[in-house]
Amino acid sequence: MRVGFIGLGAMGRHMAANLHKAGLLTAVFNRSFDKAQAFAKESGCLAVPALAELARHCDALVLCVSADADVREVISAVAPTLPRGTLVIDCSTIGASTAREVAGQLAAKGIDFLDCPVSGGVEGARDATLAIMVGGDGAAFERALPILHALGKTVTHLGPSGAGQATKATNQIMCAGVIQAVAEAMAFARAEGLPLDKLIDTLSKGAGSSWYFVNRAPNVVRGSFPAGFRVRLHEKDLKICREMAAARGVQLPVIEMTLLHYRRLIEQGFGEEDISSLYRLKAALFDEAKAAGRSAAG
């Protein structure tokens, strides 16, 4: 299959590169055309300036964009020119209802759509070890496997359209809980005066460890939170989770607490940092308590 890729962001750039390595990539599009041109120069693929042009060069499209509105915009632009039988694979994180809406829109034109959100961070995108959660038609899933296996290590078909996004929403709720726990634990450890580098090495082999702890707790030691997954993007994802839960009459405390904390980080100017910067708020609790203690003693 000739594959076109849309969205050369932090994740998408690596994913497109892996499709190129697999000999599948034909053309790329990015909203900032200079990024597409730079990627094309490095890889030898074609950079197209308009979404509608992709249809002339590709049998399948892979999307990795930021939000529901972006997916709708892309689909509206490409749908009129896509021939029947084209395969559209969306690796963005959006609402399950949006995925079902887009799938229906394309099905009416004889085009297969799979919602295929991914997890594994920039590292997983770079190393082609992403976990990919797939919703959509089973036959379309089988057709997509060569593409998906070029992008990830774990590829699972979870049900009809929307099932992939519902699974990703589940993952994002889990991530919120882990982020909260690791931030609090590291702030506690710092307050106790523990050697954080040795602590991370030891606890990474214990029962409380996780991918997130191993890969993101070192940010605390460095005092730097370069974006692997930005606060603003996880905030967007958790708002999707909140809407999905609300549709069932439920409000989940982990979602609400994390959204509150993300809002504070964004207000403080840290919205473009990695989600591990949640540590800033937890460390501040100990710093404020210590300062209050000194003030009371004085």
C-alpha positions as CSV (number, residue, x, y, z in Angstrom):
1,M,0.0,0.0,0.0
2,R,1.0,3.6,-0.7
3,V,0.6,5.5,2.6
4,G,0.2,9.2,3.2
5,F,0.8,10.7,6.6
6,I,-0.9,13.8,8.0
7,G,0.5,15.6,11.1
8,L,4.3,15.7,11.7
9,G,4.2,16.7,15.3
10,A,6.3,15.3,18.2
11,M,4.8,11.8,17.7
12,G,3.8,12.0,14.0
13,R,7.3,12.8,12.8
14,H,8.7,9.6,14.2
15,M,5.7,7.5,13.1
16,A,6.1,8.8,9.5
17,A,9.8,8.0,9.7
18,N,9.0,4.4,10.7
19,L,6.5,4.0,7.8
20,H,9.3,5.3,5.5
21,K,11.7,2.7,7.0
22,A,9.1,0.0,6.3
23,G,8.9,1.1,2.6
24,L,5.3,2.2,2.9
25,L,5.4,6.0,3.0
26,T,4.6,7.9,-0.2
27,A,3.6,11.4,0.8
28,V,3.2,13.7,3.9
29,F,1.2,16.7,4.8
30,N,1.6,19.1,7.7
31,R,-0.3,22.3,8.5
32,S,3.1,24.0,8.6
33,F,4.3,23.1,5.1
34,D,7.9,23.8,5.9
35,K,7.9,20.8,8.3
36,A,6.6,18.6,5.5
37,Q,9.2,19.9,3.1
38,A,12.0,19.3,5.6
39,F,10.8,15.7,6.2
40,A,10.4,15.1,2.5
41,K,14.0,16.2,1.9
42,E,15.3,13.9,4.6
43,S,13.2,10.8,3.5
44,G,12.8,11.3,-0.2
45,C,9.0,11.1,0.0
46,L,6.6,13.7,-1.5
47,A,5.5,16.7,0.5
48,V,2.0,17.9,-0.6
49,P,0.8,21.5,0.1
50,A,-2.9,20.6,0.2
51,L,-4.8,17.7,1.8
52,A,-6.9,17.0,-1.2
53,E,-3.7,16.1,-3.2
54,L,-2.9,13.1,-1.0
55,A,-5.7,11.1,-2.6
56,R,-3.8,11.1,-5.9
57,H,-0.7,9.5,-4.3
58,C,-2.0,7.1,-1.6
59,D,-4.1,4.0,-1.0
60,A,-4.2,4.6,2.8
61,L,-3.9,7.7,5.0
62,V,-2.6,7.9,8.6
63,L,-3.6,10.9,10.7
64,C,-1.9,12.0,13.9
65,V,-3.4,15.4,14.8
66,S,-4.3,17.1,18.0
67,A,-8.1,17.2,18.6
68,D,-11.6,16.3,17.4
69,A,-11.9,19.5,15.3
70,D,-8.6,18.8,13.6
71,V,-9.8,15.3,12.6
72,R,-13.1,16.6,11.3
73,E,-11.3,19.3,9.3
74,V,-8.9,16.7,7.7
75,I,-11.7,14.3,6.8
76,S,-13.8,17.1,5.3
77,A,-10.8,18.1,3.1
78,V,-9.8,14.6,1.9
79,A,-13.2,12.8,1.7
80,P,-14.3,14.3,-1.6
81,T,-11.2,13.1,-3.5
82,L,-10.7,9.7,-1.8
83,P,-11.6,6.7,-4.0
84,R,-13.7,3.9,-2.7
85,G,-11.6,1.3,-0.8
86,T,-9.2,3.8,0.6
87,L,-8.2,3.1,4.2
88,V,-8.1,5.9,6.7
89,I,-6.3,5.2,10.0
90,D,-6.6,7.9,12.7
91,C,-3.9,7.7,15.4
92,S,-5.1,10.9,17.1
93,T,-6.8,10.9,20.5
94,I,-10.4,12.1,20.1
95,G,-13.8,11.3,21.5
96,A,-15.3,7.9,20.7
97,S,-18.4,9.6,19.4
98,T,-16.4,11.7,17.0
99,A,-14.7,8.5,15.7
100,R,-18.1,6.9,15.1
101,E,-19.3,10.0,13.4
102,V,-16.3,10.1,11.0
103,A,-16.5,6.4,10.4
104,G,-20.1,6.8,9.3
105,Q,-19.3,9.7,7.1
106,L,-16.6,7.8,5.3
107,A,-18.5,4.5,5.1
108,A,-21.2,6.3,3.0
109,K,-18.4,6.8,0.4
110,G,-17.1,3.3,0.6
111,I,-14.0,4.3,2.6
112,D,-12.8,2.3,5.6
113,F,-12.0,4.2,8.8
114,L,-10.2,2.9,11.9
115,D,-9.7,4.8,15.1
116,C,-6.2,3.8,16.2
117,P,-5.0,5.9,19.1
118,V,-1.6,5.1,20.4
119,S,0.3,5.1,23.8
120,G,4.0,4.9,24.6
121,G,5.1,8.5,24.4
122,V,7.7,10.0,22.0
123,E,10.0,7.1,22.8
124,G,7.5,4.6,21.6
125,A,6.8,6.6,18.5
126,R,10.5,6.8,17.8
127,D,11.3,3.1,18.5
128,A,8.1,1.8,16.8
129,T,7.0,0.2,20.1
130,L,3.7,2.0,20.5
131,A,0.6,0.2,21.9
132,I,-2.1,0.7,19.3
133,M,-5.8,0.4,20.2
134,V,-8.0,-0.2,17.2
135,G,-11.7,0.3,16.7
136,G,-13.5,-0.4,13.4
137,D,-14.4,-3.2,10.9
138,G,-12.5,-6.4,11.3
139,A,-11.6,-6.8,7.6
140,A,-10.3,-3.2,7.5
141,F,-8.2,-4.0,10.6
142,E,-6.6,-6.9,8.7
143,R,-5.8,-4.7,5.8
144,A,-4.2,-2.2,8.1
145,L,-1.9,-4.6,9.9
146,P,1.2,-4.0,7.8
147,I,0.9,-0.3,8.5
148,L,0.1,-0.7,12.2
149,H,3.0,-3.1,12.8
150,A,5.4,-0.6,11.3
151,L,4.3,1.8,14.0
152,G,3.8,-0.3,17.1
153,K,4.7,-3.4,19.0
154,T,1.2,-4.2,20.5
155,V,-1.7,-3.9,18.0
156,T,-5.1,-4.9,19.3
157,H,-8.5,-4.8,17.6
158,L,-11.0,-4.0,20.4
159,G,-14.3,-3.8,18.7
160,P,-16.4,-1.5,16.4
161,S,-15.7,2.1,15.6
162,G,-15.1,4.1,18.8
163,A,-13.7,1.1,20.7
164,G,-10.1,2.3,20.1
165,Q,-10.8,5.8,21.5
166,A,-12.7,4.4,24.5
167,T,-9.7,2.2,25.3
168,K,-7.4,5.3,25.0
169,A,-9.7,7.2,27.3
170,T,-9.3,4.4,29.8
171,N,-5.5,4.6,29.4
172,Q,-5.6,8.4,30.0
173,I,-7.5,8.0,33.2
174,M,-4.9,5.5,34.4
175,C,-2.1,7.8,33.4
176,A,-3.7,10.6,35.5
177,G,-3.7,8.4,38.6
178,V,0.0,7.4,38.0
179,I,1.1,11.0,37.4
180,Q,-0.6,12.1,40.6
181,A,1.0,9.2,42.6
182,V,4.5,9.7,41.2
183,A,4.5,13.5,41.7
184,E,3.4,13.1,45.3
185,A,5.9,10.4,46.0
186,M,8.8,12.3,44.6
187,A,7.9,15.5,46.4
188,F,7.7,13.4,49.6
189,A,11.0,11.8,49.0
190,R,12.7,15.2,48.3
191,A,11.2,16.5,51.6
192,E,12.7,13.5,53.4
193,G,16.1,14.4,52.0
194,L,16.5,11.1,50.1
195,P,19.0,10.7,47.2
196,L,16.5,10.9,44.4
197,D,18.7,9.2,41.7
198,K,19.3,6.2,43.9
199,L,15.7,6.1,45.0
200,I,14.5,6.0,41.3
201,D,16.9,3.2,40.5
202,T,15.8,1.1,43.5
203,L,12.0,1.7,43.3
204,S,12.0,1.2,39.5
205,K,12.5,-2.5,40.4
206,G,9.8,-2.5,43.0
207,A,6.1,-3.2,43.1
208,G,5.2,0.5,42.7
209,S,7.1,1.0,39.5
210,S,5.6,1.8,36.1
211,W,6.8,2.9,32.6
212,Y,5.9,6.5,33.6
213,F,8.0,6.3,36.8
214,V,11.0,4.9,35.1
215,N,10.9,7.3,32.2
216,R,9.6,10.5,33.8
217,A,10.7,10.6,37.5
218,P,14.3,11.4,36.4
219,N,12.9,14.8,35.2
220,V,12.4,15.7,38.9
221,V,16.1,15.0,39.6
222,R,17.1,17.2,36.6
223,G,14.7,19.9,37.5
224,S,13.6,20.0,33.9
225,F,10.4,18.8,32.3
226,P,10.9,18.7,28.5
227,A,7.8,17.8,26.6
228,G,7.2,14.1,26.1
229,F,3.5,14.6,26.5
230,R,2.4,18.2,27.1
231,V,0.2,19.2,30.0
232,R,-2.2,21.0,27.5
233,L,-2.7,17.8,25.5
234,H,-3.4,15.5,28.5
235,E,-5.8,18.2,29.7
236,K,-7.6,17.9,26.4
237,D,-7.7,14.1,26.7
238,L,-9.0,14.2,30.2
239,K,-11.8,16.6,29.1
240,I,-12.8,13.9,26.6
241,C,-12.8,11.4,29.4
242,R,-14.9,13.7,31.6
243,E,-17.5,14.1,28.8
244,M,-17.7,10.3,28.2
245,A,-18.1,9.7,31.9
246,A,-20.7,12.5,32.2
247,A,-22.7,10.9,29.4
248,R,-23.2,8.0,31.8
249,G,-24.0,10.2,34.7
250,V,-20.7,9.8,36.5
251,Q,-18.0,12.2,37.7
252,L,-14.6,10.6,38.3
253,P,-12.4,12.2,41.1
254,V,-9.1,11.4,39.5
255,I,-10.1,13.2,36.3
256,E,-11.5,16.2,38.2
257,M,-8.4,16.6,40.5
258,T,-5.9,16.3,37.6
259,L,-7.8,18.8,35.4
260,L,-7.8,21.2,38.3
261,H,-4.1,20.8,38.8
262,Y,-3.4,21.1,35.0
263,R,-5.4,24.3,35.0
264,R,-3.1,25.7,37.7
265,L,0.0,24.6,35.8
266,I,-1.3,26.3,32.6
267,E,-2.0,29.5,34.5
268,Q,1.5,29.4,35.8
269,G,2.9,29.1,32.3
270,F,3.8,25.4,32.3
271,G,1.2,24.2,29.8
272,E,3.8,23.2,27.2
273,E,5.9,21.2,29.7
274,D,5.7,17.5,30.1
275,I,3.0,16.2,32.4
276,S,5.6,15.2,34.9
277,S,5.7,18.9,35.8
278,L,2.8,18.2,38.0
279,Y,5.6,17.6,40.5
280,R,5.9,21.4,40.8
281,L,2.5,21.6,42.5
282,K,3.3,18.7,44.9
283,A,6.7,20.1,45.8
284,A,5.2,23.5,46.5
285,L,3.0,21.9,49.2
286,F,6.0,20.9,51.2
287,D,7.8,24.2,50.5
288,E,4.8,26.2,51.7
289,A,4.4,24.1,54.8
290,K,8.1,24.4,55.6
291,A,7.9,28.2,55.2
292,A,4.8,28.4,57.3
293,G,6.7,26.4,60.0
294,R,9.6,28.8,60.0
295,S,7.3,31.8,60.1
296,A,5.4,30.3,63.1
297,A,8.7,29.5,64.9
298,G,10.0,33.1,64.2
